[in-house]
């Protein structure tokens, strides 16, 4: 049931396949009837198949296109915009990737013991294995890279050209392009050490580098990450080591949209320390991973801090906006802390006991039974859907009351 309107009934609807488009305007899921399954998008049924691989439903970034992996008999194939592609022995779920502009599609297909990338319906060179998470389009959608191996050799393929350098491993299979699409970076492992590889050249060897922390500045001039030097964590920016900690809060380091600021939060003892451009700003008992954000105009920042409960009391969670702490709650939903497009407002979803609230700046909204958000993984980071500021500056979100799901648009 969506917005109080009951949809068509099926033999079974797989609840863990509900998938909203990035703009929150479309809902897709997998349903079953007469021993066949099919994708349903905005109550429109797709073709019926023997199976559709769970986890394969994916919308293009603009929400206009949908793709998934279907199975008929012993063959698998991609279905893009309702059009069936070539059949293979296996097509890996989770490997379908749309380019940022939504115009290009890539996925991995297997024939026998070999696999290859299918890019815009063109089959590329076969390899022993290809990391599905490594399939990466550049921000301008013109370039494409992925990690593969043949025998014991692991290497990166960029625009159909194999890197001459081979490695023991490409850490996490994660490849990232700079925002201007001119540079490619990843963490390469050789033996017991690892190093940043930038445009095919390695630098700064460490015991370990957190590949999820690797980030370019928006102007593409700087690159930062966190690394282990012995047992000490260090933030590294353009090969220069910054402060050292026992741990680093995930989601930092983070560059501001104008590239003029860099924030990171380190852990020492039982405290977290927030630094902005290497200056200590504030300390807390704890800060939630991936909660730190800059406003779109770079002038403001916000994050979710934790006050650790003493004795029998519970931990409490509160948002810090420009150094000012807001009201504490029992919980604040992961990923819901956002700025409005002009940076003037903040919004997030908070919970106290059994009630959920939308909080705009310090103004708490009405209590709901549940506020529904969904998450997808993109570039190894969790992205939230169903809670956002739209193009008019209004806040949109989904509310669950009883068995009904309602879409709310709130002027703030």
N, C-alpha and C positions, 0 to 999 in steps of 0.2 A: 504494500500500500504506500503510495507516494502522494503527498499533499492531500491526504484524506480520500483519495480516489483509488479504489481497488482495481488492480490490473487483472489481466487474464489469468485464469487458473491453469496450472500444469500438473503433470504427475509428480514432478519434483523440481524445486529450484535450489541450486547450490548456493547457500548463503555466503560462502567464503569467496564467491566470484563476483560479488557486487563491485562495480568499478565506475566511478564518476570521471567524466572528462575533466581535463585541467581547469576549464572555466566553470565547472560545476553544473553545466546546463544539460548534460546528457548522462544517462545511467545505462550501463550495459551489464548483463549477467548471463549465466549459462542455465538453460532450462532443459527439462527432459519430458518427452511424450512418446508413447508407443515404442519404448526402448531405443529411441533416437535422441540425440542432444543437438542443441542449436543455440546461437547467440541471440539475445533479445536486446535491442537498442531502442529506448523510448517506446517500448511496447510493440516494436516492429520485429517480427521473427526473421532470422536468417535461414539459410538452407539447413536441412536436417542431415546430421552425420552420425557415424558410429560413435565418435568421440570428439571432444574438443579439449585440448590439454589445459588443465587448470593452471592459472598463472600466466597464460599466454595472451589474454585479452589486453590490448594496449591501444590507447588513443594517440593520435598525433598531438604535438604540443599545442596546436590551435584548436584541438577538439573536433575538427571537421572530419577526420578519417579514423577508421577502426581496423585493426588487424588482429588475427589470432591463428593458432595452429590447429588444424582439423585432421581427423584420421578416418580413412575408409579402408576396411580390410587391413592389410599389413603396410599400407602406404600412408605417409604423412605429407601435408602440404600447407603452405601459408594461404590464408584467405585475406585479401586486402581490398577494402571497399566492396566486399561481397564477391570479389572476383577470385576464383581459385587459381593458384600458381602451380608450377610444375611439381609433380609428386617425387618423393625421395623415400629412402629406407627410413630415415628419421629426420625430423626437423626440430631442433631444440627449443623447448618452451623457454620463455624469458630472453630469447636471443633476437626477437624482432625489435629493431630500432628504427625510429623515424628521425629524419634530419630536423634540426631546429625550425626550418621553414615549413616542415611537414610535407615537402615534395618528394623526398627520396626515402627508400626503404631498404634495409639490410637485415639479413638473418643467416643462420648457419644451417647447412643441409649436409646429410651424410649419405654416402653411397658405399656399401661394403664397409671396409675398415678405414676409409678416408673421409674427411669432411672438408668442406669449402664454404666460403662466404658467397652468398647470392646478393649482389648489389644492383638495385634497379633492374632486376630480372637477368642480370649478367652473372654467370658463374665464374668465380675466381679460381686461383691455383689451389689444388688439394694439398692438405697437410695431415699429419697424424692426429693432431688435435688443435682446436681453436678455443680460446677462452671466450665464452659468450658475453661475459661482463666487460670484455675489452673493446667490443665494437663501439667506435666513437666517431661521430661527425664533428667537424669543426664548427664554431659558432656561425660562420657565414654559409654553412652547409655545402661548401665546395670541396672540402677535403675529407678523407676517410682513413682511419687507422684501426689496426687490431693486432693482437698478440697471438702467435701460433708457435707450434714446435714440430720438428721432424727429428725423430730419434731423440738424442739428448740435447739438441740445440733449441734454445728458446730465443725468439727474436720478434721484432716489431715490423709490420708491413704498413707503409705509409704511401698512399696514392699508388698502390700496386707495386711499389719498390720495397724489397726486403732490406732491412738494416744490415750492414756488413758486420756489426758487432753482435755477438751471441752472448747469452747470459745463462746462469743456472736457473734463474727465475725472474719473471716480471711480477713484482710484488702486488698481490691482489688482482692482477690483470688490469689495473687501472691506468688508463692513458688520459691525459688532459691537454687540450689545446689552450693556448693563450687567447684572450678575448678577441684579439685582432687576427686570429687564425694562423699566425706566422710561425709559432713555436709549439713544439710538442714535448711534453715532459712525462716522466714516469720514474718509479723507483726500481733500480736494477739490483739483483742479488748475485753476488759471486762468492762462493765459499761461505764463510761465516760473517761476512760484512755486506753492507748495502750502501748505495750511493744514488744521488740524484742524477738522472740522465736528462739532459736538456739539449734538444736538437742533435742527438747522437753522441754527445760528449758527457762523460761522467765527471763528477766533482764531489768533494766533501764526503769521505767515507766514514760511516758510523756503524756501531753494533746493530742498531735497528733504526728505521725511519717509519713513522706512521704514515702510510700511503694515503689514508683518508684525510690527513691534514694538509696535503699538498695543494697549494692555491696560488694562482696568479693575481696580481693587482688588476683592477678593471682597465687601467691604461696599458697593460701588458708589459710594463717595464720591470716589475718586481715579481719575485717568486719566494714563497715562504713555506715552512713546514716545521714539524717537531721531530726531534731525534733523541736517541739514547746515546750518551757519551759515558760508557761504563754503566753505572746505575743511576745516573743523573739525566733528567730530561732538559733539553735545551731548545729554545726557539731559534730557528735559523732563517735569516732574511738576506737574500742575495749573497749567500755564502758567508755571511757575518753572524756569529753566534751572539744571541742576546742573553736574557736572564736565564738562570738555571733553577730548576725546581725538582721536586719529587714526582710530580705529575703535571699534566696540562689538561685543562678542561676542553673536551672535544668541541669542535666548532670554532675554536681559536687555534692559531692566529687567524684574524679576519681583517681584510682591508676595507676601508670605507669606499663608497661608490665613486668618490672623486680621487681615490688613490693616495690622498694626503695623510691618512691616518691608518695606523695598524693597532689592533687591540689583541691582547692575549691575557688569559687568566691561568695562573699557576697555583699549584698546591704545595704547601710546606707545612708539615706537622698536621694539625687539625684545622687549618685555615686555608681559604682561597684568597688570592691577591690579584686584583684587576689592574692591569697596566694599559695605558693609552700612550702611544708613541714613547714607550719605555719609561713613562712616569707613573708611579704608583697612585691610583685614584681611590680605591676602596678595598676593604677586606670584609669577608663574610665567612660563616661557618662552612658553606658550600654554595656552588653555583651549578645549575643544571646544564648538562651537556647540550650543545647545539641550540642554546636559548639566546645567545648574544646576537643582537642585530643593530645595524645602523639605519637611520632614516634615509629615504631616497636622496635627500639633499645633503647628506653627510653631517649635518649640524647637530644631530641628536643620536642617542644610543639608548638601548634598553636590554635587560636580561632578567632571568628568573633566579632569585637567590633563595637559599634555604636557611631557616633558623632551626638548628638541631634541638629537639626536645630534651628537656632535663628530667631525670628520674623517670616517672611513668607518663609524662606528657609526650604527645606526638610531634613529629617534625611539622613545621609550617612553611608554606611557600609564598613568596611575595615578589612582585615585579619591582625592579629598580629602573626608574626613568630619569636619565640625566642626573644620577647620583641620589635621587629622592625615592625612598622606599614607599610602596603603596600598601594597601590593606593586605594582611596575611590570609591565606585560605588553606583548606585541607589538601588541595591539589590544584595545579594549573595544567591544563591539557597540553601535552607535548606538541610543539610546533605552532600553537595558536597565537603566540605573541607576534603582532604585526604592526607596522606603521601605515597610516593612510598615505595615499600617493603624494600628497604635498608635505608629509612629515609632521603635520600639526596634531594628529591624533594617534593614540595607541589603542589597540583592542586585543582582548584575549578571552579565553574561556576558563572559568574557575569553578571549583566545586567546594561546597561546604556540606558535609554529611551527605544526604541523598539529593541535593538540589544543585543544578548547574546554572551558571550565570554568564552572560556576556558582559564584560567590563570594558567600558570605553573611557580612557584616562582613569579617573577615580570614580566614575559613575557606574554603579552596579545595576544591571537590568533586572527584569523580572525572573523569577525562579522557573526553571523548566525541569521536566522529568529526565530529559537527556538532550544533549546537543551532539549531533553526529558529525564526526569528521572521518575521512578516510585518508590513507597514506599510500604512496607509491615510492619506489626507489628510483632515483635518477642520479647518475654520476656518483653512486655509492652513498647518496644522502637521501634521507627520508623527506619526501615532499608532501605537504598537506593539501587536501582538497575539501571543499565544502565550507571553508571559512575564509572570506577574502573581501577586500574593498573592490567594488566594480568600477567601471569607467566613469560613472557619475559621482563617485565618492561615497556611495552608500555601502553599508556593510551587509553582506549576504551570508547566510548560514542555514543549516538544516536542523530542525527540532523534531525529536521523537516524543509523542504523547500517546501512551497506550500502544496500539498496534499501528498508529498512523505516523507518517513522516511528512513534515511540512517544510516548505521553503520560505524563509523569512528575509525580507529586504528592509533594512533599518536605516533611516536617515540619522546621521550623527553630526 
